[in-house]
Amino acid sequence: MSKKEHLAILGTGNIGRAMAIGLADAGRFEPARSILTRRKVEALEDLAARGFVTQSDNVGAVERADTVVVAVEPQHLNGVLQEIAPVLDPSRHLLVSVVSGASIDAILRQLDRELPVVRAMPNTAISMRRSMTCLATNSADPKIRERAVSLFDTVGKTVLIDEELMVPATALCACGIAFFLRAVRSASQGGIEIGFHPDEALKMAAQTALGAASLVLESGSHPERGIDAVTTPRGCTIAGLNEMEHHGFSSAMIKGIVTSAEKASSLYERD
């Protein structure tokens, strides 16, 4: 990666902020070469203090950048795309959209020009370089795909998927952060009820969740194998699992993900 390459993040809200921090901490884009925009630029004062370039001018940011990430809210997407379209250069710019529900075709209609577009769905763990990012693109150029994958590989795990699966990816990976955090919170509350101090219970629950995820990712085994390893006949683990299932633990998680996917599909309206 050239040291002269610049990043622009248009609409630096929660996910844009997380991306900027994660990419900077990974050494991919140093703060001085990361241009962050927001209408209320004063909300970025803490990032400006860290050396990031902050401004409200989207066009100026795109003109200076090579990688352009559009991270605005869905209702603002059309206006921003129309604003920056005249200064986008297909031979130079990598345009990445992290806007929920907005298809690549819809983005191209607003730009009214042909351009390689990457649709990405990271999650807020990108700030810790632990994101699960799903990518789809309209480009058959392997260099575009490699550029996008290498960008997000610096801040977590990346997978290329068919674009039709991007909305489900939003529910499973982006919304999923909240679902698993709620599970950690619930486990910590259970820990408090059985005698632990809140700080202790939260640390223990979070570390246990991290360990469970690591067992799946590092061994490549199915979760049920890990469950079987800690359940014994008439034991306390199976008793707890069965009690959770009686109250709909698994079905609630599944229904929540499906509901989030249905909602995500309607967040962006073309006009």
N, C-alpha and C positions, 0 to 999 in steps of 0.2 A: 504494500500500500504506500503510495506516494505521500511524503510528509506534507505536500502542498494541497492535498485534497481537503475540501471543506464539506461539512455537513450542515444542512438546514433542516430544522424541525419547525413546521408551520402549525401553530396551535399547541403550545407547550403546557398542556394540562397534566393530569396525573401520569398518563402513559408516555407522553412526550418527555416529561421531566425524568421519568424512570429510564427511558432510553438514553437520554443525554448523559445521565450520571453513569449508567452501566457501560456505555461505549467509551466514555472518558476514562473510567477506572480500568477498563480493559486495555487502554492504550491505543484504541482504534482511531479515535478522533480526540485530540487534545482540546481542552475547553476553548482556547483562543481560536480554534478553527471550527468551532461549533456555533452556528448562528441560530438562536432560539427566538421565535416570534410569539407574541400574544397581544391581543388588543389592549389589555390592561397590563402593560409591561412592568409596572411596579410590583406585580405579583412574582416577578422573576428576580427580585433584588438579591436574594440569597445566592442564586446561581451566577448572577453578575459578579458577586463578591468572590466567587470561586474562579473567575476568569472567563466564563462563558460570555459570548457576545449576545446581548439581548436587545430586541427592537420590536416595533410594531409593523414594520414595513416588510410584507411578504415578498414583493417583487424584488426588492433590493437583496433579500436573503437568497432567493433563487439565483439571481445573477452572480452571486459570489460562490455558490455551492456547486458541488459535483453530484452529491447524493442528496435528494430532496425527500423528506418524510412528511407526508400530510397526516396530521394527527388531530384535526379539528373535530368538533362534534358533527354528527351526520347532517344536521339542519344547516350547517354553515359550509358544507363541502362544495356545493355547486358554485357559490359566489367566489370561494378561494380558487377553485380550478379555473374559472373564467378570468380571474384576476392575473394568474401567473402564466396562463397559456402562451401569451406572446413572447415570453422570455425563456420558455423551455426549449432546450436544444437536444434533439434525439441522439446526436452523436456524442454528447457529453454527459447529459443528466441521466441518473438512475432515479426514477420516480417510484417511491414506495408509499402505498396508502395503508394506514392502519385503522381506517374508518369502518366501523361495524356496518355490515349490510350493503355496502356500496360495491357493486360489481365492477370488473374491469371495463366492460362495455359501457356502463353508465359513466364511468370516469372519462373514457375516450369521447363520448358524446358531448360532454361538457367542454373538453379541451378542443374538440373539433379538429383533431389532427392525429396522425399516426405516431405512436410513441411506445417504447417498451415500458410496461407498467408491471410492478410487482405488488401484489396484494399480500399483506402480512398481518398475522394475528399473534403478537407476543403477549405476555402478561406482565404485571407489575414487578414480578421477581427479576425482571431484566435489570433492575437497578442493582441487584446483588449478583448479576451474571448467572442467574439460575432460571432463566425464562424457558418455557416450552413454546417455540415459535413455529407456526404453520405458514407456509408460503405457497402462493400460486402466481403464475405469470402468463401473459399472452405471448411471450417471446420464446421462439424455438432456438435462439442463440445460446449455446452452452456458456458463453462468456457472461451473459446477463444472469443466467441461473447461478453460476459459480460466484459471481460478485454478490448476489443477494444472500446466498447461503453462507458465504464466508463472513459477511457483515454480521449476521445474526448468530453464527456459530461462536463468535467471540463473547457472546453474552448469554450462552445457554445451549440448549439442544434445538435443532432445527429439522423440520421434515417438509419436503415438497409434496403437496397434495393436489388433487383436482379442485378446480375453483368451486365446484358445486358443494364441496365439503367445508368451505370457509366459514359459513354461518354455524354449522355444528361445531367447528373448531373454536369459535368464539365462546360457545356455551361450555365446552369441555375444558378448554385451556385458560381462557381469559376470565370468564366468570368462575371457573373452577378454583381459582385462587381463593375466592371468598368462601366457596363451599368447604374446602379443606381447612381454611382458617376457622370456620364455624365448628368443624369437627374437633380441631385442637382446643378451641375455647370450651366446647362441651366436655371434652375429656378433662380439662383442667378444673372445671366446676365439679365434676365427679370426684376429682382428687381432693378438692377442698372439703367436700361432704364426708369423705372418709378420713379426714384428719390432717391434711397438709396445708401449710401456709399458702395463700394465693400465689405468691411469687415462685415458691417451690413447685407448686402444682403445674403452673404454666410452663416453667422450664422443663419439667419432667415430661409433660404431654407433648411439647414441641419436639424435644429430642427423640422421643419414642416414635413420633410421626416421621421424623427424618430418617430414623433407622428403618422403619417399615418400608418407606419409599426406596431406600438404598438397597434393601434386600431384593426388591423387584428389579430395579434398574441394573444393579451390578451382577446379579446372578442370572438374570434373564428368565427367572422362573415365574410361574403363575402365582398370583397372590394366595390361592388356596393351598399351595404347598407350604407356604410360610405359616398359614393358619393351622394346617394339620400338625406342623412341627411343635406347636405350643398348646394343642388341645389334647387332653387325656380323658379317658372314660371317667365320668362322674366328677370331672375336674371343675375348677373355678372359671377357666377360660370359656369352655363350652357353655357353662351356665350363663355367663355374661353375654356371650354372643346370641344365645337363644332368646334371652330377655330383650335384647336390642331388636332382633328380628320380629319378635312378637309385637313390638311397637312400631314396626315399619321402617327400620333404619335403611335397608338397601332400597326398598321401593321409594322411600322419600328422596333419596339421592338421585335415583333414576328419573323420577318425575320432575325433580327440580332442574336437572340438566335438559330434559326435553322441553320444559316450559321456557327456560332461558333461550333455547334455540329458536323456539317459535317467536318469542319477543324480538330476538336479534334480527330475524328476517324482515321485520317491519320498521326498524329504526331509521332507515334511510329511505326517503321518498325522492324520486327522481326530479320532480318539479315542485 
